[in-house]
Amino acid sequence: MKVTSNGIQIHVKDQGNGTLPVIFLHYWGGSSRTWDDVIAALPAEYRTIAPDLRGWGNSDAPAAGYALADFADDAQQLIDALNLDRFVLVGHSMGGKIAQLLASRRPRGLAGLVLVAPSPPVPLAMPAEARAAMEGAYRTRESVGMAIDQMLTSKPLSPTHREQVIEDSLRGAPQAKLAWPQSTSLEDITLDVAAIDVPTMVIAGELDRIDGTAILEAELLTRIPHAVMRVLPATGHLSPLESPVEVAGIIREFVDGIAQVNAASH
């Protein structure tokens, strides 16, 4: 299905009909498909909502508008369009930074936040040559393959998943590919995230070479009140593809815990 946001069409997968919907925001280079195995491992009665972020998958790719605020606005428009009274927000990597900004606005109905290998709220610090390499990472099949092997994963992906990552990465609009390394990853939302006031679960990969546990402990857990971190053994940055059952298990425990608290308070 398509949802209109800020004049563009966002493609969304909306499945199930549970009372506490879970919204999934994908990483830079991914699409709603990134979450398929995680969603499949959740109970069938869950309602799951996974958009393709602007510039990725089947969503429109405007010429400009790839700041964190633009992505967060799209997610809010989606929440409004679906009339969600309560929901849990899940974000992976870039999607995790978008989720942090949206959660910091304290949107009505937000019940909990799950950050999967999230990009921390501080500007992404990296040498100029590494940033240049990042800008070219999604240009060719070969460059995506190198990114998968050298940066994104610790566990080998299945041939199907590897092909999916290559397809999704190549399919992104050129302006969406460049925006993250050149500007969006440099945004500083450290002051914003102090306003997050919902239960927050951070899921980190033990072997993540991009947003490792030490970075998340120093730059995320110190800034988001009451955030708790769980570490997935032998897992890299693409945990929704490397360890989907484990990611789903933590999300399920978290969501069910919120649902129980809600039930007890009514």
C-alpha positions as a printed Julia matrix, in Angstrom:
266×3 Matrix{Float64}:
  0.0     0.0    0.0
  1.03    3.62  -0.44
  0.82    6.49   2.04
  1.22   10.12   1.01
  3.76   12.07   3.05
  4.93   15.6    2.36
  3.89   15.33  -1.29
  5.51   11.95  -2.0
  4.31    8.35  -1.97
  5.76    6.02   0.67
  5.37    2.28   0.08
  4.33    0.39   3.23
  3.87   -3.27   4.18
  1.12   -3.53   6.82
  0.42   -7.06   8.12
 -1.58   -8.58  10.97
 -4.02   -6.86  13.31
 -2.53   -6.86  16.82
 -3.5    -4.14  19.27
  0.05   -2.81  19.74
  1.44   -2.26  16.21
  5.2    -2.35  15.64
  6.71    0.02  13.06
 10.05   -0.96  11.46
 12.45    1.6    9.93
 15.27    0.1    7.82
 18.96    0.93   7.43
 20.76    3.06   4.81
 20.84    0.71   1.82
 17.91   -1.45   2.89
 14.17   -1.56   2.34
 11.11   -2.9    4.11
 12.35   -6.36   3.0
 15.25   -6.08   5.46
 12.74   -6.92   8.21
 10.99   -9.88   6.53
 12.7   -12.61   8.58
 12.31  -10.68  11.85
  8.6   -10.16  11.16
  8.19  -13.82  10.16
  9.67  -14.86  13.53
  7.19  -12.73  15.51
  3.81  -14.11  16.57
  1.32  -14.11  13.68
 -1.13  -11.97  15.63
  1.3    -9.01  15.78
  0.52   -6.06  13.53
  3.74   -5.06  11.76
  4.21   -1.96   9.62
  7.34   -1.64   7.49
  7.79    1.32   5.1
 10.4     1.77   2.4
 12.05    5.02   3.46
 12.09    7.84   0.9
 14.64    7.15  -1.82
 14.68    3.39  -1.14
 12.66    0.34  -2.21
  9.34    1.19  -3.85
  8.95    4.64  -2.3
  9.32    7.9   -4.21
 12.74    9.53  -4.35
 12.46   13.32  -4.27
 15.46   15.34  -5.48
 16.05   16.66  -1.95
 14.71   16.13   1.56
 16.91   13.46   3.15
 17.52   15.07   6.54
 16.61   13.14   9.69
 13.63   15.48  10.14
 12.29   14.58   6.68
 12.41   10.86   7.44
 10.9    11.42  10.89
  8.1    13.51   9.35
  7.36   10.67   6.91
  7.09    8.19   9.78
  4.76   10.55  11.64
  2.58   10.96   8.53
  2.41    7.17   8.3
  1.34    6.9   11.95
 -1.32    9.56  11.38
 -2.55    8.01   8.13
 -3.01    4.61   9.82
 -4.69    6.2   12.88
 -2.4     4.39  15.29
 -3.4     5.03  18.92
 -0.44    3.16  20.39
  2.63    1.73  18.74
  6.21    0.58  19.27
  8.89    2.08  17.03
 11.83   -0.05  15.83
 14.75    1.38  13.87
 17.91   -0.21  12.46
 21.14    1.79  11.87
 20.07    4.97  10.0
 16.49    3.96  10.8
 17.57    3.88  14.45
 18.74    7.49  14.29
 15.47    8.49  12.6
 13.56    6.63  15.33
 15.52    8.47  18.03
 14.56   11.85  16.55
 10.89   10.87  16.18
 10.77    9.47  19.73
 12.36   12.66  21.07
  9.31   14.56  19.76
  7.18   12.41  22.08
  4.56   11.55  19.43
  1.14   10.67  20.77
  0.78    6.91  21.2
  4.47    5.98  21.31
  4.69    3.13  23.85
  8.28    1.96  23.39
 11.43    2.26  21.29
 13.71   -0.51  19.99
 17.03    0.56  18.46
 18.75   -2.19  16.45
 22.47   -1.49  15.79
 21.45    2.17  15.8
 23.5     5.03  14.49
 24.17    7.03  17.68
 22.82   10.57  18.14
 26.28   12.11  17.74
 27.68   13.0   14.29
 29.25    9.93  12.68
 33.0    10.32  13.14
 35.12    8.83  10.38
 38.23    9.74   8.39
 37.71   11.47   5.03
 38.87    8.43   3.04
 36.42    6.17   4.89
 33.59    8.63   4.16
 34.59    8.69   0.47
 34.54    4.88   0.44
 31.07    4.98   2.03
 29.81    7.33  -0.68
 30.8     4.8   -3.32
 29.79    1.66  -1.41
 26.49    1.14  -3.24
 27.58    1.91  -6.82
 28.18   -1.59  -8.21
 27.47   -5.21  -7.35
 31.16   -5.61  -6.49
 31.27   -2.58  -4.19
 28.14   -3.73  -2.34
 29.68   -7.2   -1.98
 32.8    -5.67  -0.46
 30.68   -3.58   1.93
 28.81   -6.72   3.02
 32.0    -8.7    3.64
 34.24   -5.98   5.08
 31.82   -3.8    7.05
 28.2    -4.86   7.28
 28.25   -8.48   8.43
 30.0   -10.92  10.7
 27.99  -14.03   9.83
 27.86  -15.02   6.13
 24.49  -14.21   4.59
 22.52  -16.83   2.69
 22.78  -16.42  -1.11
 19.19  -15.13  -1.12
 19.88  -12.51   1.54
 23.12  -11.48  -0.08
 21.33  -10.92  -3.37
 18.57   -8.99  -1.59
 21.1    -6.64   0.05
 22.85   -6.08  -3.29
 19.54   -5.36  -5.06
 18.25   -3.02  -2.34
 21.56   -1.12  -2.15
 21.84   -0.65  -5.91
 18.2     0.34  -6.24
 18.43    3.31  -3.86
 18.21    6.72  -5.53
 21.63    8.36  -6.03
 20.61   11.34  -3.86
 19.49    8.99  -1.06
 22.76    7.06  -1.24
 24.84   10.24  -0.95
 22.75   12.05   1.66
 23.64    9.74   4.55
 27.47    9.82   4.29
 27.57   13.48   3.23
 25.09   15.09   5.61
 22.44   13.06   7.46
 24.95   10.97   9.43
 26.61   14.22  10.54
 23.47   15.57  12.19
 23.77   16.01  15.94
 20.63   15.09  17.89
 22.26   14.57  21.28
 20.19   17.32  22.9
 16.97   15.96  21.36
 17.3    12.38  22.6
 17.36   13.45  26.25
 13.61   14.06  25.79
 12.86   10.4   25.02
 10.52    9.25  27.79
  9.45    5.73  26.82
 11.04    2.32  27.58
 14.0     1.9   25.22
 15.72   -1.34  24.2
 19.03   -1.25  22.32
 20.03   -4.4   20.39
 23.74   -4.44  19.52
 25.82   -6.89  17.53
 28.84   -8.21  19.42
 30.96   -7.98  16.24
 29.38   -4.85  14.71
 32.13   -2.92  12.89
 29.98    0.18  12.3
 28.08    0.92  15.5
 29.87   -1.28  18.01
 28.93   -1.88  21.63
 31.58    0.53  22.96
 30.24    3.39  20.82
 26.65    2.65  21.82
 27.58    2.47  25.51
 29.4     5.79  25.36
 27.24    7.79  22.97
 23.73    6.34  23.23
 23.17    4.72  26.62
 24.57    7.79  28.39
 22.1    10.09  26.59
 18.8     8.22  26.46
 17.39    7.9   29.97
 16.67    4.31  31.07
 17.83    2.69  27.81
 18.84   -0.97  28.24
 21.2    -2.84  25.89
 21.22   -6.49  24.82
 24.17   -7.85  22.83
 23.77  -10.51  20.14
 26.76  -12.91  20.09
 28.77  -13.35  16.88
 26.57  -10.83  15.04
 27.6    -7.88  12.86
 25.75   -4.74  11.77
 23.03   -6.42   9.68
 21.47   -8.2   12.65
 17.94   -8.3   11.12
 19.45  -10.54   8.4
 22.23  -12.22  10.4
 20.28  -13.04  13.58
 16.59  -12.41  12.79
 15.15  -14.96  15.23
 17.19  -13.49  18.1
 16.21   -9.92  17.15
 12.55  -10.97  16.97
 12.81  -12.68  20.36
 14.05   -9.53  22.06
 11.4    -7.39  20.32
  8.68   -9.83  21.33
  9.77   -9.86  24.97
  9.88   -6.05  24.97
  6.51   -5.55  23.25
  4.76   -8.17  25.38
  6.19   -6.54  28.5
  4.74   -3.16  27.47
  1.39   -4.76  26.65
  1.28   -6.37  30.12
  2.07   -3.09  31.86
 -0.68   -1.4   29.83
 -3.18   -4.14  30.68
 -2.33   -3.9   34.37
 -2.8    -0.13  34.41
 -6.28   -0.25  32.84
